[in-house]
């Protein structure tokens, strides 16, 4: 399971999901991926979990960049 890409974030946002819902999905997928990485013995301390604030800032950056470049009219 991969983390949401920028295109997937934009597609879901245009379909009606809010920034907060997208941030929650992004955080959940990211943290699941970190958990899978940590299952290996030599990677048990690698990776940091993402907070709500970090996930929301990533989603907002993607959306605002899209709006700024004229994609949303």
Phi and psi restraints in degrees (value plus and minus 20) as a CYANA .aco file:
   2 UNK   PHI    -116.7   -76.7
   2 UNK   PSI     139.8   179.8
   3 UNK   PHI     -90.9   -50.9
   3 UNK   PSI     131.0   171.0
   4 UNK   PHI     -78.5   -38.5
   4 UNK   PSI     111.3   151.3
   5 UNK   PHI    -103.3   -63.3
   5 UNK   PSI     149.0   189.0
   6 UNK   PHI     -80.8   -40.8
   6 UNK   PSI     -60.3   -20.3
   7 UNK   PHI     -85.5   -45.5
   7 UNK   PSI     -58.9   -18.9
   8 UNK   PHI     -86.7   -46.7
   8 UNK   PSI     -58.7   -18.7
   9 UNK   PHI     -80.9   -40.9
   9 UNK   PSI     -66.4   -26.4
  10 UNK   PHI     -85.3   -45.3
  10 UNK   PSI     -60.3   -20.3
  11 UNK   PHI     -83.4   -43.4
  11 UNK   PSI     -64.3   -24.3
  12 UNK   PHI     -88.8   -48.8
  12 UNK   PSI     -55.9   -15.9
  13 UNK   PHI     -85.4   -45.4
  13 UNK   PSI     -62.8   -22.8
  14 UNK   PHI     -87.6   -47.6
  14 UNK   PSI     -45.7    -5.7
  15 UNK   PHI    -100.8   -60.8
  15 UNK   PSI     -25.6    14.4
  16 UNK   PHI     102.9   142.9
  16 UNK   PSI     -22.5    17.5
  17 UNK   PHI     -95.6   -55.6
  17 UNK   PSI     126.5   166.5
  18 UNK   PHI    -102.0   -62.0
  18 UNK   PSI     147.8   187.8
  19 UNK   PHI     -81.6   -41.6
  19 UNK   PSI     -59.2   -19.2
  20 UNK   PHI     -87.4   -47.4
  20 UNK   PSI     -58.8   -18.8
  21 UNK   PHI     -85.6   -45.6
  21 UNK   PSI     -61.3   -21.3
  22 UNK   PHI     -84.9   -44.9
  22 UNK   PSI     -60.4   -20.4
  23 UNK   PHI     -83.8   -43.8
  23 UNK   PSI     -58.6   -18.6
  24 UNK   PHI     -84.7   -44.7
  24 UNK   PSI     -62.8   -22.8
  25 UNK   PHI     -83.5   -43.5
  25 UNK   PSI     -63.9   -23.9
  26 UNK   PHI     -82.8   -42.8
  26 UNK   PSI     -65.7   -25.7
  27 UNK   PHI     -83.2   -43.2
  27 UNK   PSI     -63.0   -23.0
  28 UNK   PHI     -82.4   -42.4
  28 UNK   PSI     -66.2   -26.2
  29 UNK   PHI     -87.5   -47.5
  29 UNK   PSI     -60.1   -20.1
  30 UNK   PHI     -81.9   -41.9
  30 UNK   PSI     -67.6   -27.6
  31 UNK   PHI     -88.4   -48.4
  31 UNK   PSI     -51.9   -11.9
  32 UNK   PHI     -84.9   -44.9
  32 UNK   PSI     -58.6   -18.6
  33 UNK   PHI     -86.5   -46.5
  33 UNK   PSI     -58.9   -18.9
  34 UNK   PHI     -84.3   -44.3
  34 UNK   PSI     -59.7   -19.7
  35 UNK   PHI     -81.6   -41.6
  35 UNK   PSI     -59.9   -19.9
  36 UNK   PHI     -85.5   -45.5
  36 UNK   PSI     -58.9   -18.9
  37 UNK   PHI     -85.1   -45.1
  37 UNK   PSI     -59.7   -19.7
  38 UNK   PHI     -92.3   -52.3
  38 UNK   PSI     -31.0     9.0
  39 UNK   PHI     -87.6   -47.6
  39 UNK   PSI     -47.6    -7.6
  40 UNK   PHI     -94.1   -54.1
  40 UNK   PSI     120.5   160.5
  41 UNK   PHI     -82.2   -42.2
  41 UNK   PSI     -62.7   -22.7
  42 UNK   PHI     -98.4   -58.4
  42 UNK   PSI     -27.7    12.3
  43 UNK   PHI    -132.6   -92.6
  43 UNK   PSI      -0.9    39.1
  44 UNK   PHI     -87.3   -47.3
  44 UNK   PSI     -37.0     3.0
  45 UNK   PHI    -133.5   -93.5
  45 UNK   PSI     -11.1    28.9
  46 UNK   PHI    -106.2   -66.2
  46 UNK   PSI     133.7   173.7
  47 UNK   PHI      59.0    99.0
  47 UNK   PSI     126.8   166.8
  48 UNK   PHI    -139.0   -99.0
  48 UNK   PSI     122.4   162.4
  49 UNK   PHI     -92.8   -52.8
  49 UNK   PSI     132.5   172.5
  50 UNK   PHI    -115.9   -75.9
  50 UNK   PSI     119.8   159.8
  51 UNK   PHI    -109.2   -69.2
  51 UNK   PSI     148.8   188.8
  52 UNK   PHI     -80.9   -40.9
  52 UNK   PSI     -60.8   -20.8
  53 UNK   PHI     -83.1   -43.1
  53 UNK   PSI     -63.1   -23.1
  54 UNK   PHI     -85.1   -45.1
  54 UNK   PSI     -61.5   -21.5
  55 UNK   PHI     -85.2   -45.2
  55 UNK   PSI     -63.4   -23.4
  56 UNK   PHI     -84.8   -44.8
  56 UNK   PSI     -58.6   -18.6
  57 UNK   PHI     -85.9   -45.9
  57 UNK   PSI     -55.6   -15.6
  58 UNK   PHI     -86.8   -46.8
  58 UNK   PSI     -66.3   -26.3
  59 UNK   PHI     -83.1   -43.1
  59 UNK   PSI     -63.6   -23.6
  60 UNK   PHI     -83.8   -43.8
  60 UNK   PSI     -59.2   -19.2
  61 UNK   PHI     -81.5   -41.5
  61 UNK   PSI     -62.3   -22.3
  62 UNK   PHI     -84.8   -44.8
  62 UNK   PSI     -65.7   -25.7
  63 UNK   PHI     -87.5   -47.5
  63 UNK   PSI     -65.3   -25.3
  64 UNK   PHI     -87.7   -47.7
  64 UNK   PSI     -53.2   -13.2
  65 UNK   PHI     -85.4   -45.4
  65 UNK   PSI     -60.0   -20.0
  66 UNK   PHI     -83.8   -43.8
  66 UNK   PSI     -64.7   -24.7
  67 UNK   PHI     -85.9   -45.9
  67 UNK   PSI     -62.3   -22.3
  68 UNK   PHI     -84.0   -44.0
  68 UNK   PSI     -53.9   -13.9
  69 UNK   PHI    -103.1   -63.1
  69 UNK   PSI     -12.8    27.2
  70 UNK   PHI      64.2   104.2
  70 UNK   PSI      -3.2    36.8
  71 UNK   PHI     -98.3   -58.3
  71 UNK   PSI     -41.2    -1.2
  72 UNK   PHI    -132.7   -92.7
  72 UNK   PSI      90.3   130.3
